[in-house]
Amino acid sequence: MKGQPRPEAISRAIAATFLSVGCTSHPLRQKEFATPAQFRLVSDRVSFRTSDAVTIVARWIPAAQPPRGTVILAHGIGTNSSAMLRRAAWVHDIGYNALAVDLRAHGRSGGRFPSLGYQEADDLRAAVAWAQQHGAAEPIILFGFSYGAVATLHAAMTAGVSGVIADAPIAGHREMMDRTIDQALRDPTLGWGTRLWLRFVRLPGVTQMSKLAYHLITGVKTSPDVVDARVAVRQIQNLPILFIARAQDEIAVPSDVRALYDATPSRDKTLVVFDNCTHETLGQSTDQYREAVVRFLSTQWHQNGNSTPKHDD
């Protein structure tokens, strides 16, 4: 039903408020949303360290044939790498290695505090370094969803990165928190305790106090002029980039994604908007979404590689 949040929306709203007050964890950070076997994938767990000494765990899914490149995948807030396995299967099908990362404070990775993609960019930089050190095939492409997409935008200009796919990138922290809370509060089944908490964090002064507390605890500034995706995209030049927006997305609203697209100086950029999709769901646009991703990977670096095998899931 339109306007009725899915459980993922409520989860993300809680995650956003946890972020706003510097909480150390999220209840769904280790839940398995899918398994490699569901997509006929074989994966190994690998780990590496970031520049700020956080241990990051990822799923390495090597191509079944001579690889055409490597795609590094970054999930949304409150989930983990298992939520990106469907996308990993799509890129694996056309001959790419996939490296699906558990971003800090999610999944099996270390770190107590998420940011909103700004610090997580270090996780992706470390993933790029791991791929290069282990001889992973180039080009290396970053592929992120939601706050993972923000991380890809911040990490886009990392040496060795050849392209970016940013699906539903969130423009800023304030927008995310306000919109996720609004969406969750429309759910009539939301418990009174959660409802009270969500209203509390919107009181005047709470956000500013929480930002100060977060900075004192983590050393990370969350001011918009540092962490917002609007800042990140201004640095992206001479890099192929695909922006994906969803017409019914109430979190990363299409106008925000278009504004990020417009602000990106790279001339090699594409914006695709899918109808009848929310932030959490693709619905009947799943095939078109997959085809857009495959087309981007195929036409940018492999002109003849445009097959789009399908799964029986």
N, C-alpha and C positions, 0 to 999 in steps of 0.2 A: 504494500500500500504506500502510496506517495506520502513522504513526510514521516514514515515510520522507521526509526533507526534499526538497523540490524545489530546483533550483539557486538560485531566488530566496531560499530560506531560508538557504542557505549564504552567499549574497551579503550578505544582511542581517546575518548573524552577524558576518561580516568587517567590515561597515560599523559595527556596534555597537562592536566592539573598536577599530576605527580611531578612532571617536569617543571612546572611553574613554581613549585615550592621545594624543589631539590630532593625529592624522595629517591630512595636508592634502588628501587626495583619495580617491576611490573608483573602482575599475576600471570600473564600469558607469555612471558618472555621465553619459556622453555617448552611450551606446548608444541606438539608436532601437528602441523596443519596438513601435511602430506608426507609421503615416503617416496624415496627414489623408485622403489619397486612398482608403485602405481603408474609410473611413466616409463617403465622398463629401462631405468638408468642404473648404472653402477657408479658409486661414489666412494671416495675416501675422505676421512677427516684430516685436515692439515691445520697447522697453526703458525702464527708469526707474530712479531712484536711491532707495535707502533712506535713513533718517535717519542711519545710520552709514556712508554713502557706498559702499555695495555696489551695483554695477550688476546689475539683475535683468532677465533676458530672458524673454519670455512669448509664447505663441501667441494672437493675437487672432482669434476666429472669430465674425464678426458674424452675427446672425440673417438668414435669407433673406427675412424679412417684417418688418413693423413689430414691433420687439422687445417682449417682455413683461417683460423684466428682464435682468439680467446675473449669471452664475454664475462665480465665480473658483475655479479648481480647483488643489489642492495635492497633489502626489504623495507616495509613501512614500520612505523613505531608500534610497539606492543606485540610484534610477531618475531620471526626469525627466518633463517635461510630456507626452512621448509616451505614457507609461503611463496617462495620464488621458484619452486621446482617445476611448475608447469611451464614457466618462461624458459627455465634452463633446458627443458625437453625440446622446446621449439628451436632454440639455437643449436642444440646438440643434433637435432634432426638434419640440419643443413651443414653439418660438419665442423661446428665450432666446439672448442673446449668451453666448459662452463665452470666458473668459480663462484659459488653462492656463499656470501659472507654473513656470519652472525655479527651484526654491528655491536659495538660496545654496550654493555648492560643489557644484552639480549642473547637468547639462546645459550650456547656454551662459552661464549666469549667472556672475558673479564671486564672489569670496569663497573663502577657502581652508579655512575651518573650518565644518562643520555644528554645530548644537547638537542638541537633541532636540525642536525645534518652538518653543522659547522665542525665540531670535533670529529664526527663520524667520517669526514673527508680524510682524516689521518688514517682511519681504518682502511679506506680504499687505496690510499697511497701505499700503505704497507702491503696490500693485496697485489698491487701492480708490481712492487719490488719483488714480492715472492714469485710471481709469475715470470718475471724476467730472469731471476736467479735460477729458476728451474727449467729454463728453456722453453717456456710456453710459447706457442706460435703467435706471431703478430698477424694482423693488427690486434691491439687490445682495446676493447670497447667497454665503457661503463654503462650499466643498465640499471636504473633505480626507479622505485615506486614511492610516491608520497614523500615522507621525510628522507627516505633513501635516495629519491630523485634529487632532493636538495643537496645531499652529500655528494652525488655525482657532479652537480654543478660547481660545488666548491673545489672538487678534485679534478675538474676537467682539464686544467692546464698542466697537470702532472706530466713530467717527461715520460714518454712511452705511450701515453694515451692517444688513440687515433680517432676516437669518436665517442659520442654520448647519446643515450636514449633516456630522456627524462619524462617519466609517466606521472602525471598529476602532481607536479612539484608544488609545494606549499610556499606561498610568497613570503610569509613571515610568521613568527611565533604568536603574535597577538591575534592575527587572523585565525590561525589554527585553533587556539584555545576558545575564542569566542564562538566560532562556527561549530566546533565539535560539542561544546556545551549546549548551544542552542538546539542542535540536532538531538542530543541525548535527552534533553528535558522535554521534548515532544513525545517521548515514549511513555504511555500511561502505566506501564508495568514497572517503571523505574522505582526502586526502593526509596523510602523517605530519607534514609541516611545518606545515600549517594546523591539524592536530589539536594539535600541540605548542603553537602560538601561542595557540590558544583556551584551552588549559589554563593557560598561563602567566598570562594576564590575570586569571584567577580566584584567583591566589595572594593570601594575606592582605597587605594594604598596597598592592598594585598599583593598585587603584581609587582610593584616597585620594591616592596620589602622582600619578597621572595627572590627577585633578581639579585638584590644585594647579598642575601644569604647564600644563594647559589654561587655567586662570585667568590665570596669568602671561603666557602667549602671547597670549591673545585678550581678556583683560579681562572675560570672561563667567564668572560663577559658576554652577556646575552643581549647587548644593545643592538637595535636594528641596523646600525651602520657597520656592524661587524658580521652578524650571523645570517641576515636575511638573504634569501635567494636572489633578491633584486640586486644585491651587491655582487654576488658571485657571477651572474651572467654578464656583467659589464666587462669582465676580464676575458671572456671567451672569444678568441679570434682565430680565424683560419682553421676551424675545426668543424667537421660535419656533426650536426646535432639534430635529433628528432625530438620535438616536444609533442606530448600526447595529452589531450584534454578530454573530459567526459561531460557531455551536455548537461546532465543532471547532477553533477558533482557539487555538493554544498560545502565542501572543504577547500579543495583546490578548484575554485570556480573558473569556468572557461575564460572569463575576462582577465583574471589574474595570470593564467597560463599564457594568454595572448600577450599580456603586458611584458612577461618575461621574455617571450619570443621577440617582441619588438625591441626590447632593450639589449638583446644579444648582438654584438657587432659582427659576428661571423656571417659571411655571405652565404655559407653552405648550411642553411638551416631550413627545417621543415616543421610545420605545425599541422597536426591531424586532430580533428575533433570527432568523437564518436557519439552518435545519438543513443538515447535510451540506456545510458550507463550512469551509475552513481560512483561515488568514490570507492565503494567496496565491490561493486559488481560490474561485469561487462555484458551480461545477458546475451542477446542475440548478436552482439557485435564481437564476440570472441574470435570468430574466424577472420573478420576484417582487421581486428587488432593484431592477430598473429601475422596476417599477410603484410601489414604495414611494417612490423618489426623485421620480418624476413626480407621484404623489399629493400628496406634501409640497409641491412647488412649485405645484401646481394649486390645492389646497384652501386654502392659506394666503393666496394673493394673487389667484388667478384661478379663481373657483368654477366657471366653465364650461369651463375648458381642461383636459380630462382624457383627451385622446386619447393613445395610446401606440404610435406607429409603430415598426415593427421593421426591423432591418437584415438583410441577407442574408449576414452574415459568420459 
